[in-house]
Amino acid sequence: MEIVHPYIDHEVTDEHIIREFTENVDPRELMWHRDDEERFFVALHETDWKFQLENQLPINITKATRIPRHEWHRLIKGTGNLKVKIYKKPENNETV
């Protein structure tokens, strides 16, 4: 059985992923989840979508945001589509 994701990956490289969530996504599909690697992401346009880490208030997506490895997190749907660039953890503790 194929896993259906609430997003479309437009570009995938060893360094980053360009990912889009459409305005038609059901907010229930934006579930709490954890990733096996640390990541950073940044919106590629202005948006009113929000990001939330476990036990924290939702934040606006206005700058590069860190997602720690294995930490519960989710997106909160806003208006329009959301397109983000997701970076895997930089090597040698470099910053994005």
Secondary structure, 3 states (H helix, E strand, C coil): CCCCCCCEEEEECCCEEEEEECCCCCHHHCCCECCCCCEEEEECCCCCCEEEECCCCCEECCCCEEECCCCCEEEECCCCCEEEEEEECCHHHCCC
